[in-house]
């Protein structure tokens, strides 16, 4: 039995998430796909559309402040990827990069979203890169975060799996099944800035996990460990957010991702941890609206070389100067 079948079997043995536990906001629903049932949060409303992928153990409830700030003028869709939160994968789902790309294509096309902005953090950044490489007509711009190049990401994955258990087939799946909340809590301890209270993050994630949510990280790590040198070639305007106070990435080189980007910029925030868009939603909104930042990226020619790609350290999205932390962290009322 393939190791991922341990997680898939657990899903089949469970009953479906209860409506009370899973539908905690009026705009949360399930989208049934060939890859499983996706729990999504959809603001409705006018285009343009922005898709947020939850960086597990984050879940759609973490996005309350983002929806409050942005939904009046955008259609926001927040999705828990298969294997995480309340998005139970189908029996044939294989956790591959290929299938996650197909999940996002299906989401865009089935909801009729047109040209989208993707805010895809951490591992999901590479899903965004692959999608933009294959189907650039679907994506207007990318915002990604905490994503060095693929090789550095694989090295990072080994470091965060400090006891080496999650990379071991079957063992990793069983370890996560028995320790979801402990691993989740430990993750927030390391990923948030030192000294920052973790409860607003960990409490929201912990409630979903205790109510039947899933965290199939071992299956993801194992499936992606076999991918070597993916051919990302992104011509879509891209901003890479980098939180300098994310201790899990202190040995990662954010500049290494630039080799994939023809029209890109790194925005580095030294006081921010692993979740830049959630730790400072006001600053994220300013970034979205900053035409002085986006217009040059859109105008760059398709033959832009690596010297044309920019990096700006510890900046405001409205003026490229060192800043103290602005805005307020997310709040959730789960």
LOTI-799765 format. One line per 8 residues: number of its first residue (from 1); for each residue z, x, y of N, C-alpha, C. Coordinates in steps of 0.1 Angstrom, whole numbers. Atoms other than C-alpha are relative to their C-alpha. Example, Ala and Ser with C-alpha at 12.3 -4.5 7.8 and 13.67 -1.06 7.14 Angstrom:
<lomis>
1 = 0:9:-12:78:123:-45:0:9:12  0:-9:-11:71:137:-11:8:-8:11
</lomis>
This chain:
<lomis>
1 = 0:8:-12:0:0:0:0:9:12  0:-7:-12:-10:14:34:13:-2:8  -13:1:-7:20:21:56:1:-12:10  0:11:-10:9:-4:83:3:-13:-7  -3:13:7:12:-31:56:14:-4:0  -14:3:-1:49:-28:58:3:-9:12  -2:8:-12:48:-41:94:-7:-14:-2  8:13:1:21:-67:86:7:-9:-10
9 = -7:8:9:41:-79:56:12:-6:6  -12:5:-7:72:-83:78:-4:-12:9  5:11:-8:51:-105:101:-3:-12:-8  3:12:8:39:-127:73:12:-7:-6  -12:5:5:74:-131:60:8:-8:10  -7:7:-11:87:-142:94:-7:-13:3  6:11:-6:82:-176:108:-5:3:14  6:-2:-13:62:-179:140:11:0:11
17 = -10:0:-10:82:-172:172:2:-14:5  -3:13:-5:100:-203:184:-5:-2:14  5:3:-13:86:-220:215:11:3:10  -11:-2:-9:120:-218:231:2:15:3  -2:-14:-2:123:-181:226:-12:7:7  12:-7:-5:87:-172:235:-5:-5:13  6:5:-13:77:-195:263:12:-2:10  -11:-1:-10:103:-185:289:-4:-2:14
25 = 5:3:-13:81:-191:319:-11:-10:-1  10:10:1:57:-219:327:-14:5:-2  13:-5:1:27:-196:328:-2:9:-13  1:-7:13:33:-180:293:-6:-9:-10  6:8:11:12:-191:264:-4:10:-11  6:-8:11:-4:-178:232:-15:-1:0  15:0:2:-41:-168:229:-3:4:-14  3:-3:14:-53:-170:193:-13:8:-1
33 = 12:-9:1:-77:-142:184:-2:5:-14  1:-6:14:-91:-125:153:10:11:-3  -9:-11:1:-66:-98:159:15:-4:-1  -14:6:-1:-35:-121:160:2:-8:12  -3:9:-11:-18:-144:184:6:9:11  -5:-8:-11:-14:-127:218:9:-8:9  -8:7:-10:15:-137:240:-5:5:14  5:-4:-13:1:-137:275:7:-8:11
41 = -5:6:-12:12:-146:310:-11:-1:9  13:2:-8:-16:-161:331:4:-8:12  -4:7:-12:-10:-170:367:-11:-11:4  10:9:-4:-43:-189:369:-4:4:14  3:-3:-14:-57:-191:404:-13:7:2  13:-6:-4:-85:-173:422:-3:14:-7  4:-13:3:-104:-143:411:1:9:13  2:-9:11:-104:-112:412:12:0:-10
49 = -10:0:10:-84:-108:380:5:14:-3  -7:-13:4:-59:-80:371:7:-3:-13  -7:1:13:-48:-75:336:10:11:-1  -10:-9:2:-15:-58:329:3:0:-15  -4:-2:14:-8:-44:294:15:4:0  -15:-4:1:30:-43:286:1:13:-7  -3:-13:7:42:-8:278:12:-2:-8  -11:3:9:64:-17:249:10:11:0
57 = -6:13:2:93:-23:247:0:-9:11  1:10:-11:85:-39:280:-8:-12:-5  5:13:3:75:-75:278:-5:-8:12  6:7:-12:58:-101:300:11:-5:10  -11:4:-10:92:-112:315:3:11:10  -3:-10:-9:95:-78:331:-9:-1:13  10:1:-11:66:-88:355:3:-11:10  -3:11:-9:84:-115:375:-3:4:14
65 = 2:-4:-14:83:-95:408:-15:2:2  14:-2:-1:47:-85:402:-8:-13:2  7:13:-1:36:-121:397:4:-7:13  -4:6:-13:56:-132:428:-8:6:11  6:-7:-11:39:-106:450:-15:-2:0  15:-1:1:3:-107:437:-7:-13:-4  8:12:6:-5:-141:421:-5:-9:11  7:8:-10:-12:-159:454:-14:3:3
73 = 13:-4:-3:-43:-139:459:-8:6:-11  7:-6:12:-53:-127:424:4:-9:-12  -4:6:13:-54:-141:389:6:12:-8  -7:-10:7:-29:-121:370:1:-4:-15  -2:2:14:-29:-118:332:8:12:-5  -9:-10:6:-1:-99:315:0:-2:-16  2:2:15:-5:-93:277:9:10:-7  -7:-8:10:17:-80:249:-10:3:-11
81 = 10:-4:9:-6:-60:227:5:-3:-15  -4:3:14:-6:-68:189:9:10:-6  -10:-9:5:24:-54:172:12:2:9  -11:-2:-10:47:-57:202:4:-13:7  -4:12:-6:68:-83:218:-1:-12:-10  2:11:8:59:-117:205:-15:-1:-5  14:0:5:22:-107:197:0:5:-14  0:-4:14:22:-108:160:-15:3:-4
89 = 14:-3:4:-9:-91:145:-5:-8:-12  6:7:12:-33:-106:120:2:9:-12  -1:-8:13:-31:-95:83:-9:12:-1  10:-11:1:-62:-73:88:1:10:12  -1:-9:-11:-51:-56:120:4:14:-4  -3:-14:5:-51:-18:116:6:9:11  -7:-8:-10:-35:-6:149:-9:11:6  8:-11:-5:-65:16:157:-4:-2:14
97 = 5:0:-13:-78:25:191:-11:-10:1  12:8:0:-110:7:182:4:-15:1  -3:14:0:-93:-26:175:8:-4:13  -7:4:-13:-71:-25:206:-11:-2:11  11:2:-10:-103:-20:227:-6:-14:-2  6:13:3:-118:-51:209:9:-11:4  -10:10:-5:-86:-70:217:-2:-3:15  2:1:-14:-91:-64:254:-13:-7:4
105 = 13:7:-2:-128:-73:253:1:-15:-3  -1:14:4:-120:-105:235:8:-8:11  -8:6:-10:-93:-113:261:-8:-3:13  8:1:-12:-116:-107:291:-11:-11:-2  11:9:2:-145:-127:276:5:-14:-3  -5:13:3:-125:-156:262:6:-7:11  -6:6:-12:-107:-162:295:-10:-1:11  10:0:-11:-139:-158:315:4:7:13
113 = -6:-7:-12:-123:-132:338:-10:7:9  10:-7:-8:-155:-116:350:4:15:1  -4:-14:-2:-150:-81:365:15:1:3  -15:-1:-1:-114:-70:361:5:13:5  -8:-13:-2:-89:-44:373:10:0:-12  -9:-2:11:-69:-30:344:12:9:5  -12:-8:-2:-33:-18:349:6:3:-14  -3:-3:13:-28:-1:316:8:13:-1
121 = -9:-12:0:2:23:312:0:7:-13  -4:-8:11:10:51:288:-11:-1:-11  10:1:11:-8:46:254:-11:-9:3  11:9:-3:-28:17:267:-10:5:10  10:-7:-9:-44:40:293:-12:4:-8  11:-5:8:-66:54:265:-9:-12:-5  7:12:3:-76:18:255:-9:-3:13  8:2:-13:-87:14:292:-11:10:1
129 = 10:-10:-1:-106:47:291:-12:-3:-9  11:3:9:-125:37:260:-8:-12:3  7:12:-5:-133:3:273:-9:3:11  8:-3:-12:-145:16:306:-12:9:-4  11:-8:5:-166:42:287:-11:-8:-7  9:8:8:-182:16:264:-6:-12:8  4:13:-6:-184:-15:286:4:1:15  -3:-1:-14:-183:-4:323:-2:-13:8
137 = 4:12:-7:-198:-37:333:12:-10:1  -12:9:0:-164:-54:325:11:4:10  -12:-6:-7:-142:-32:346:-4:5:14  2:-4:-14:-141:-29:384:7:13:4  -8:-12:-3:-113:-3:386:11:1:-10  -11:-2:9:-86:12:365:12:6:8  -12:-6:-4:-50:19:373:8:3:-13  -7:-4:12:-32:39:346:12:8:3
145 = -12:-7:-3:1:57:343:5:8:-12  -7:-8:10:19:84:324:-9:4:-12  10:-3:11:-12:96:305:-6:13:3  7:-13:0:-21:132:302:-12:-1:-9  11:1:9:-51:141:281:4:-3:-14  -3:5:14:-53:129:245:8:10:-7  -7:-10:8:-42:162:230:15:1:5  -13:-1:-5:-12:164:253:8:-13:-3
153 = -6:12:4:-4:128:246:5:0:-15  -4:-1:14:-3:135:209:12:10:-2  -12:-9:0:21:164:215:12:-7:6  -11:8:-6:42:141:237:6:-9:-11  -4:9:10:43:116:209:9:7:-11  -8:-7:10:57:142:185:14:4:6  -13:-4:-7:84:152:211:9:-12:0  -8:12:-1:96:116:216:5:-5:-13
161 = -5:3:13:98:111:179:8:12:-5  -8:-13:2:125:138:178:4:3:-14  -5:-2:13:137:132:143:-12:0:-10  12:-1:8:101:130:130:-2:-12:-10  0:11:10:107:97:112:-12:-10:2  11:10:-2:81:75:129:-14:4:-4  13:-4:5:52:96:119:-2:0:-15  0:-1:15:61:94:82:-4:-14:-5
169 = 4:13:5:42:65:65:11:-7:-8  -10:9:6:65:36:53:14:3:6  -13:-3:-6:96:55:64:1:-4:14  0:4:-14:87:51:100:1:-15:3  0:15:-2:80:14:97:14:-6:-4  -14:5:4:113:8:78:10:4:10  -9:-5:-10:132:29:104:0:-9:12  2:8:-12:118:9:133:5:-14:-3
177 = -4:14:3:124:-24:115:15:-2:1  -15:1:0:161:-16:112:7:5:12  -6:-6:-12:166:1:145:-8:-3:13  8:3:-11:144:-17:170:7:1:13  -7:0:-13:170:-23:197:6:13:3  -5:-13:-3:186:11:193:-11:9:6  11:-8:-5:152:28:198:-4:-4:14  4:6:-13:144:5:227:10:5:11
185 = -10:-4:-10:177:13:245:-1:15:2  2:-14:-2:173:50:239:-12:4:8  13:-3:-8:138:49:253:3:-2:15  -3:2:-14:150:34:286:9:11:6  -8:-10:-4:177:60:288:-8:13:5  8:-12:-2:151:88:287:-11:-2:10  12:3:-7:122:71:305:3:-3:15  -4:3:-14:140:59:337:6:12:6
193 = -6:-11:-7:152:83:364:14:1:-4  -13:-3:4:184:100:355:10:-7:10  -9:7:-8:213:79:368:-3:-14:4  4:14:-3:193:47:373:5:-9:-11  -5:9:10:209:17:356:-12:-6:-8  11:4:9:188:7:326:0:-15:-3  -3:13:6:202:-28:320:-11:-10:3  10:9:-3:175:-47:339:-12:1:-9
201 = 11:-3:9:149:-31:317:4:-3:-14  -4:0:14:168:-28:284:5:-14:-4  -5:13:3:184:-62:287:-11:-10:-3  12:9:2:151:-81:290:-7:3:-13  7:-4:13:135:-61:261:9:-4:-12  -9:3:11:166:-65:240:1:-14:-4  -1:15:3:167:-103:243:-12:-4:-8  12:3:8:131:-105:231:1:5:-14
209 = -1:-6:13:137:-82:202:10:-8:-9  -10:8:7:168:-102:192:-4:-14:-3  5:14:2:149:-135:194:-12:0:-9  11:0:9:122:-124:170:-12:9:4  11:-9:-4:101:-99:190:-1:12:-9  3:-11:9:85:-69:173:-3:13:7  2:-13:-6:81:-32:180:-5:9:-11  7:-7:11:56:-17:156:-5:14:4
217 = 4:-12:-5:56:17:172:-5:10:-10  4:-10:10:54:37:140:-14:-2:-5  14:3:4:22:19:129:-10:5:10  9:-5:-11:6:28:163:-1:15:0  0:-14:0:17:64:162:-8:5:-12  7:-5:11:4:69:127:-15:-3:0  14:3:-1:-29:52:133:-7:9:10  7:-8:-11:-37:71:165:1:15:-3
225 = -1:-14:3:-26:105:150:-12:6:-6  13:-5:7:-59:107:131:-12:1:10  11:-1:-9:-80:104:162:0:13:7  1:-13:-6:-93:137:174:-11:0:10  10:-2:-11:-111:145:207:-8:-13:3  7:12:-3:-120:109:217:-10:3:12  10:-3:-10:-151:109:239:1:-10:12  -1:8:-12:-138:93:271:-9:6:11
233 = 8:-4:-12:-162:94:300:-1:-11:10  -3:12:-8:-150:71:327:-7:2:14  7:0:-13:-173:64:357:6:-11:10  -7:11:-7:-150:35:369:10:6:10  -10:-5:-9:-129:42:400:14:-2:-6  -12:-1:8:-95:52:386:11:7:8  -12:-7:-5:-60:59:400:10:2:-11  -10:-3:10:-35:76:377:13:1:7
241 = -14:0:-5:1:69:386:8:9:-8  -9:-9:8:26:96:376:14:0:6  -14:0:-4:63:92:377:7:14:-4  -5:-14:2:79:127:381:14:0:-5  -14:0:5:114:116:371:0:-6:-15  1:5:14:102:104:336:3:13:-9  -4:-12:7:121:130:315:-8:2:-13  8:-1:12:100:122:284:-13:8:2
249 = 12:-7:-3:70:137:302:2:13:8  -2:-12:-8:86:167:318:-8:12:-4  8:-11:4:65:191:297:-15:-4:0  14:4:0:32:171:301:-6:4:13  8:-4:-11:5:182:325:-9:-12:5  8:12:-4:-8:151:344:-14:3:4  13:-4:-4:-38:170:357:-10:1:-12  8:-1:11:-51:173:322:-9:-12:-3
257 = 8:12:3:-64:137:322:-13:0:9  11:1:-9:-88:145:350:-14:3:-6  12:-4:7:-114:158:326:-8:-13:-5  6:13:4:-121:121:316:-6:-8:12  3:9:-11:-126:108:351:-10:6:10  10:-4:-10:-157:110:373:4:-5:14  -4:6:-13:-141:89:401:15:-2:-1  -14:2:2:-104:95:400:10:7:10
265 = -11:-6:-9:-71:103:418:13:-1:-7  -14:1:5:-36:111:406:9:-2:12  -10:3:-10:-8:96:427:13:3:-6  -12:-4:6:24:114:419:12:-4:9  -12:5:-6:58:99:427:12:7:-6  -11:-8:6:87:124:421:12:-8:-3  -12:7:2:114:98:423:-1:-12:-10  3:12:9:98:73:398:0:5:-14
273 = 0:-3:14:102:72:361:-12:-4:-7  12:2:9:79:60:333:-7:-13:4  6:13:-2:71:26:348:-3:-2:15  2:0:-15:57:31:384:-2:-14:5  3:13:-5:43:-4:388:12:-10:0  -11:9:1:75:-21:377:12:5:8  -11:-6:-8:100:3:394:-2:-2:15  2:2:-14:84:-3:428:-12:-10:2
281 = 11:9:-1:62:-35:428:-6:0:14  6:0:-13:58:-34:466:-9:11:3  9:-11:-1:43:0:465:-13:-2:-8  12:3:8:20:-11:437:-9:-9:7  8:9:-7:8:-40:458:-7:7:11  7:-8:-11:1:-16:487:-11:8:-5  11:-8:6:-19:6:464:-12:-9:-3  12:9:3:-41:-23:453:-8:-4:12
289 = 6:4:-13:-48:-32:489:-5:11:8  3:-12:-9:-54:3:502:-15:4:-1  14:-3:0:-91:4:509:-3:14:4  2:-14:-3:-88:39:524:0:8:-12  -1:-7:13:-79:50:489:-12:-3:-9  10:5:9:-104:29:469:-14:3:4  14:-1:-4:-135:31:490:-6:14:-3  6:-13:4:-141:69:486:-2:1:-15
297 = 2:-1:15:-136:65:448:-12:-8:-4  12:8:3:-162:37:447:-13:6:5  13:-6:-6:-187:57:468:-4:13:-7  4:-13:7:-186:89:447:-11:-3:-9  11:1:9:-218:95:428:4:2:-14  -3:0:14:-220:92:391:0:15:-5  0:-14:5:-226:130:389:12:8:6  -12:-7:-6:-192:138:405:6:10:-10
305 = -6:-9:9:-177:169:390:15:1:2  -15:0:0:-141:178:384:6:4:13  -6:-5:-13:-137:195:418:1:-12:10  0:11:-9:-143:161:434:12:-9:-3  -11:9:3:-114:145:417:13:5:7  -11:-4:-9:-82:144:438:13:-2:-7  -14:3:4:-45:147:433:8:0:13  -9:1:-11:-19:136:458:14:-1:-5
313 = -13:-1:5:17:145:453:10:-8:9  -11:7:-7:47:123:462:-4:-7:13  7:6:-11:27:100:484:4:-15:2  1:14:-3:28:66:501:-14:-5:-2  13:5:1:-1:44:493:-6:-4:13  5:4:-13:-5:37:530:-2:12:9  2:-12:-7:-2:72:543:4:12:-8  -2:-10:10:-4:104:523:10:11:5
321 = -12:-8:-5:30:118:533:11:-1:-10  -11:1:8:61:126:513:9:-12:4  -7:12:-4:82:94:511:13:-1:-9  -12:4:8:116:82:500:-4:-13:-8  4:12:8:116:53:475:-1:-12:9  2:12:-8:102:21:490:1:-12:-9  1:12:7:104:-15:480:12:-2:-9  -11:4:9:127:-31:454:-5:1:-14
329 = 4:0:14:127:-27:416:-2:-15:-4  2:14:5:117:-57:395:13:-7:-3  -12:8:5:141:-85:388:-6:-10:-9  4:10:10:139:-108:358:11:-10:-1  -10:10:1:157:-140:353:0:-6:-14  0:5:14:154:-142:315:14:-4:-4
</lomis>
